[in-house]
Amino acid sequence: MKKLLLNFITTICVIGMVSAQGYTTPDTGVVYSLDDLVAASPATISVSGTTYTLVEDLIISETDTFLINSDVTLEIEADIRITVFGSFNVDAAQVIFTAVDPAAPYEGFRFEEFSDINIQNATIEYGGGLRVLTETFTINNSTLTNNVSGVSTGAVISLSRGMAQITNNTFTFNQTPAISSGANSAVSPYIFNNYIEGNNQANSNRPQINMGTTMAANPIQIIQNTIIGDRSLDMVGGIAVTNFVGGDINAIIDDNIIRDNRYGLTIVGNNSFAYVRNNVIEDNDTQGSPNLGGSGISLNTSAAGMEVIASGNQIRRNLWGITVIGEASINLGDGAGNTGENVFSENGNGGVTYALYNNTGNDLMAMNNCWDETNLPNTLADAEDVIVHQSDISNLGLVTFDPVNCGFLSVEEAHLTEVAIYPNPTNGHVTLTNNTSFQKMNVYSMDGKLVLEKNLQSGTHEMYLDLSAGIYILELHGNNSRAIKKLVIK
């Protein structure tokens, strides 16, 4: 009798827990599919064909695994959360996480510390984002769109620790920024080859990638991403890496396209080291107020201890080219380890061109750069006209910019600037404009496979690319030139 009573009480407790919290897996080391969860708790999750519906919170316990390895859609009811203490593995060709009603978002995903998260080929939409408290987190070849502030408030993906792998994804038109970390969280993710457009639709004073301090021994790597702003938003920047709490910044920011934001890239705070190389930073002027922003690159610290090495960047049509503020410092070419070769063009405001504004007392090295791409070949006088430093204001540091060099500009770089492919993203119909020298285009998938070849016409060329949704690399070929573009197919 006592045993029956004990079982009865236990059953009541479990039913109460499920009623209040949804379903929690029993922490017995089991791998659960969606069908397993339907069988275990039909009140929490149901199925019709390949569409599953989650109506109560789901918790994956520490030793258990939630596995989705077939193409399915998981619809989630308003305010419902998935919490993972164990493992979460999404590895199918296409998995969709969406709201039952897009007007009533679900709360999102919370990945607890020590959980193991691997998300491949997923679409995550109309939810409250991903709160990532674990060190072991990978998301690849996924689309994150139309998400709102929910379980994650800082960004669609909000990081707290470790070296997350965020690769080959598309982030578009989310209410919050795309990726962030806390100000006091030392986080060094690998953010590679993502297409990021129009995020932070709330138009708060935050950039689309908004990172705090990093791990001292392991750099944050922001590489080969395309970060396009929504020009109707006047507060949203491109990339920020900031140190407000006395930690460290160790960053590699290479080969990104940063366009149409309030500002392009900012690094703030001392104890900061960064490489900034081969980025295209253009038209970051959406706020239109030079007193409040608009720099292609802005560096700012109130105390000494910032070292930024910049080379090969193309900085065009921002309100300012590069601004260096407080005790910040940048090496734009020293004739030794840093070759320079940064290109500036049409950065300015109030009718004045500002390629570099050294608003510090620090002397800066800036050799072998092309200071005015529209006025070739540059002279020292041409460079002096677009640089603000000690020669203009006596208490500012001196910029050493001799020699000036535009000779490194190649045919490839010139044509890459001239040729435009739009719209991007596209449903497959694209227009190529200003083509003067390319005769052929190869289209590669993100794993390097050649998927399409096209012959090109001079001038304007409209075409249809029959491609599945994803990110592709377009390689344009001419007799003496080659250029690379990135294209997103919706």
Beta strands, then each sheet from edge to edge (+ up, - down):
strand 1: 23-24
strand 2: 31-32
strand 3: 45-48
strand 4: 51-54
strand 5: 58-60
strand 6: 65-68
strand 7: 72-76
strand 8: 81-84
strand 9: 87-99
strand 10: 108-111
strand 11: 116-125
strand 12: 130-132
strand 13: 136-140
strand 14: 143-145
strand 15: 157-159
strand 16: 165-167
strand 17: 170-172
strand 18: 179-181
strand 19: 190-192
strand 20: 195-197
strand 21: 209-211
strand 22: 220-223
strand 23: 226-228
strand 24: 239-242
strand 25: 249-254
strand 26: 257-259
strand 27: 265-268
strand 28: 272-277
strand 29: 280-282
strand 30: 295-301
strand 31: 306-311
strand 32: 314-316
strand 33: 320-326
strand 34: 330-331
strand 35: 343-345
strand 36: 348-349
strand 37: 352-353
strand 38: 356-360
strand 39: 364-365
strand 40: 387-388
strand 41: 399-400
strand 42: 420-422
strand 43: 429-435
strand 44: 438-445
strand 45: 450-455
strand 46: 459-464
strand 47: 470-478
strand 48: 482-489
sheet 1: 1+ 5+ 8+ 10+ 12+ 15+ 18+ 21+ 24+ 27+ 30+ 33+ 38+ 40+
sheet 2: 2+ 6+ 9+ 7+ 4+ 3-
sheet 3: 2+ 6+ 9+ 11+ 13+ 16+ 19+ 22+ 25+ 28+ 31+ 34+
sheet 4: 2+ 6+ 9+ 11+ 14+ 17+ 20+ 23+ 26+ 29+ 32+ 35+
sheet 5: 36+ 37-
sheet 6: 39+ 41+
sheet 7: 42+ 43- 46+
sheet 8: 45+ 44- 47+ 48-
end
